[in-house]
């Protein structure tokens, strides 16, 4: 069922292809078919458990009142509290939030952490809002959701355009309502407020761990590996830095405002400094500016799409020239693109595995908050590695045993785990 048009200006077939909820459904259906999932369980997991829409009145800096629309979707709480980020963007849709919530369910199940899946979104443009306006939106959004979120109910985290500061405001607002400090209400908080060491780099670090596993599996050496990274933010930027440090060659970085290329490798930390000074990755003296659309099709060993949804689709997937795709973003490949990539023999590490490092360290953060006892970074990173390597192995084993691609295998594994939890719990009536 399509709730609303995804993005304006697309023809009908692309609109369907780019609708993330339809993409999520297509993957779900394929995995459910292959598992022979019971019809009733299919109905339960095929729709989100709870969807909340809130209209958030906020006074802008110039004194005007504005109303912003926000969503929180809990796709499943079968395996534990709902878990997932909150994104702020002008084009957030309910279908997108529903899809992202369901991906969180599968993601948490793939890495076997005791959470369900949720996601939130507020339709707003952070680029034109002041810090004060963002704070008021965040606090009122949190207040509107008081009856639905909580450390044992639904635990938000950062996502696109939200960060540690946003999480600090949520934690404070929730705590003020509860008349007690409740730091386990959100993850991705600043360290001083109960955040976890290693959380900021966790998603990128998770990408590194699974990519190293994929290289091993395909008998490729990190030192001979050419990497193209799309997105140079919290996921792509950190993944590029860590991959570079482990010996891989970052030959191209693609951002929304341009791409830079050097066949001999780019040092992501130096590029970061260049961007901090100039405001853009372009014009970096150690690399050449190239067309950002074409950069995605460079010949490489690892492509890390870590920017946004739907960048690899039915009309460009055949131009991709890589051995491995490590999906740092959620939903960067559409469902029809999966088939084309499979025919080309690309080894895809699907988003629900590849970028699960973030939520895994969110889980560590939640555990530490509830214990009131904090771990050192070595312990966090070591436990993250263990979980990512185990999950990679589980997915690849499943793919080989069932003769399916990695994405279908990851969905099958996740569905099986979530369905089992529902069966054990039974249906409360
Ligand atoms: N937003 C991140 C994701 O999509 C992190 C979610 C979390 O830590 O709960 O995985």
Boltz pocket constraint, residues with backbone or C-beta under 6 A from the ligand:
constraints:
  - pocket:
      binder: B
      contacts: [[A, 83], [A, 84], [A, 85], [A, 86], [A, 155], [A, 156], [A, 157], [A, 158], [A, 159], [A, 160], [A, 187], [A, 188], [A, 330], [A, 355], [A, 356], [A, 358], [A, 359], [A, 360], [A, 362]]
      max_distance: 6.0
